[in-house]
Amino acid sequence: MFDAADDAVGVPAEIVDEITWYMREREVSRADLAGAMGVSPGRVSQILSGGERLTQRTLASVLAALG
């Protein structure tokens, strides 16, 4: 059975740009985001680099952590 939450996707630059813009506007640091997600700041850097394939679940976690 297909589970969209586990489907790996490349993160388009537009999505990363929107996330980083939102973080900048609300003065959320990568360390802040990492704490809210329960991951290391290095993991947040990997996510925001846009160069790796991520699950929709990870992207949902980023968005939930940002509120």
PyMOL commands that set and color helices and strands:
alter all, ss='L'
color gray80, all
select helices_A, chain A and resi 4-6+13-25+30-37+41-49+56-66
alter helices_A, ss='H'
color red, helices_A
select strands_A, chain A and resi 8-10+53-55
alter strands_A, ss='S'
color yellow, strands_A
deselect
rebuild
show_as cartoon
